[in-house]
Amino acid sequence: MRGRRKSMVGRVTSNRMDKTVVVVVERLKRHPLYKKVIRVRRKFKAHDADNACQIGDMVRIVESRPLSKEKRWVVEEILESAVERVEP
């Protein structure tokens, strides 16, 4: 990897595009005035070269050069498969 790239962990919510997945990253943020903890969600489009990700997978994404109009992230690894998570 060149330099320090940002990385995030999120859950795949859509894989209907070819070689692209939508990843929702959730984080906790404290309100500046009221000090209440708020859950903030953000969607990122990430490149999935092998079309390996399924809906519900937990993945790590890292930033990269712009690959398309909205795609600036690449799936680095699948941390938890949705198939493994569903089984009891």
VEXGU-548321 format. One record per atom (N, C-alpha, C, O): x, y, z. Coordinates in steps of 0.05 Angstrom, whole numbers, plus 5000, padded with zeros to 4 digits. Atoms other than C-alpha are relative to their C-alpha. Example, Ala and Ser with C-alpha at 12.3 -4.5 7.8 and 13.67 -1.06 7.14 Angstrom:
501849765000
524649105156
501850245000
503950245013
498449764999
527349795143
498550225014
499550445018
END
This chain:
501749765000
500050005000
501850255000
503850265013
498549745001
502350704984
499150185023
496750245025
500649814979
502651145045
498049885020
497849645024
502050084981
497051125096
497350034988
496350264984
502749995011
490350945067
497949975022
498449815041
502150034980
483951025107
498749734996
498449634973
501550255002
480250385122
497650015019
497750145040
502450014985
473250255148
498849734999
499349574981
501450254999
469049665168
497050064999
496050235013
502849965003
461849615146
498649754990
499949554985
501650225009
456249165123
499050054972
498150274965
501049975028
454349035050
497050005000
495749835011
502949985001
447349265035
498949954971
496649894967
500850055027
447249184959
502349894984
504649994987
498050105018
451048774908
498949964972
499849784957
501350045025
446648854847
501650114976
501050034953
498349905022
451849234806
502349814995
503049655012
497850175008
457448884769
502650115012
503350345007
497549934987
463948904810
499850245019
501850375024
500349774981
461049424858
498149915022
496149785016
501850054977
457949364927
499550265015
501250445014
500549774983
454649874972
500449915029
499249715038
499350074972
457449865043
499150225018
499750465014
500949814980
454150205102
501949985024
502249775036
498249984977
459050435155
498650165022
497550375017
501449884977
456150595223
501950075021
503749925028
498249924978
459550995277
498450165020
496250265014
501349854979
457651335342
501350285002
503850315001
499049734999
458252095347
498550145022
496150115025
501349854979
456852545406
499150284990
500650424977
501149745008
452353155394
501650225014
502150205039
498349804987
456553785406
498750165022
500150245041
501349844980
451354155447
498749835022
499049885046
501650164981
446953625479
501449765011
500349635029
498450224991
452253095488
498749724998
499749535009
501350265004
447552535467
501649854978
502549974959
498650165019
450851965430
498049934977
495949824982
501750045023
448051915359
501349794982
503849794979
499050205019
448751325311
499950124972
497850204962
499849885027
451151595243
500749784980
502649634984
499550205021
450751165180
500750144975
499750364969
499149885025
454251305115
500449784980
501549574986
499850215021
454050925049
502450074982
502950304975
497749985018
460250805006
499749794978
498949564984
499850195021
460750474938
502949904999
504850064998
497350124999
466649984937
500349804977
498449674969
499350185022
470049584882
500449725011
502049675029
499850284993
469148834888
500749844975
498949764960
499150105026
473248544831
499049724994
498449664971
500850285004
471147814841
497049955004
496149735001
502950034994
463747944857
499649805023
497849645022
500150204979
465047554921
498250075023
497349905038
501649914977
461047974970
497049954996
495949984974
502950044999
453947794989
498750205019
500150315036
501449824982
448648215023
500249905028
499749665033
499750074972
449848215098
502949945008
503449915032
497250054994
457348085094
501250245015
500650475008
498549794987
461848485141
502750014986
504149824984
497649975016
467648765100
501750235010
500750425023
498249774996
473749215107
500550134973
501249994954
499549865025
474349745053
502350205005
502650315027
497849814998
480450185039
499750194977
498750124955
500249805021
480850824999
501949954978
504049834981
498350035024
483750834929
499650244982
498250434988
500449795020
484151264868
497249994990
495949784993
502750015010
477551454836
499749794978
501249804958
500450215020
474950854798
497650064982
497549964959
502349905016
468451174773
499050255013
500450375030
501049744990
464051774788
499750005031
500450205044
500550014971
462351544859
501749795015
501649785039
498650224987
466950954872
502950075005
504550104987
497349934991
473251114912
501149815021
503149875034
499250194979
473850504957
500249724987
498949664967
499650285009
476049774947
499649815023
500549875046
500350204979
473949164986
502649865005
503749744986
497450124994
480248925021
499649715009
501149534999
500550284991
477448305056
497149985011
495950175020
502650064988
470947975078
500649905028
501849695031
499550074972
471147945154
498149795010
498949615025
502150184991
464647575166
498149954978
496950144967
501850075022
460447205115
497150005010
496649925033
502850004992
452847295117
499049715003
497249675020
500850274998
452046545107
500749885028
499149745040
499150104974
456046385170
498350135023
497850005043
501449854979
452146915210
497149905003
496149905025
502850084999
445146655192
499649735014
497749695028
500350264988
446345935214
500150015030
501750165041
500049994971
444845785287
502449855012
502849845036
END
